[in-house]
Amino acid sequence: MSNAKKVADEASCYIETLLAEMFEGNYPNNEVLLGILSSGSDTIQVQLKITRNAAEFMDEC
C-alpha cells in the first residue's frame, strides 16, 4: 500500500473522535495532522479538518 493510501486510511479512524471532541467542547472546528508525503522535492501535509463554520465550507463536487 502506498504512503498516500495509508494516510487516507487513517482519516476514518479520527472522524468520530474529532466530532465528539468538537461537540463536547462546543468548538467551531477540529483538525488533525494525518501525515507528511514527499515526492521529489515536494512535501505535502495531509490534514483532516471538520468545521461547522459555513464560511469555511468547500464547494461540493
Secondary structure as GFF3:
##gff-version 3
##sequence-region A 1 61
A	DSSP	alpha_helix	3	25	.	.	.	ID=ss1
A	DSSP	beta_strand	29	39	.	.	.	ID=ss2
A	DSSP	beta_strand	42	51	.	.	.	ID=ss3
A	DSSP	three_ten_helix	54	56	.	.	.	ID=ss4
###
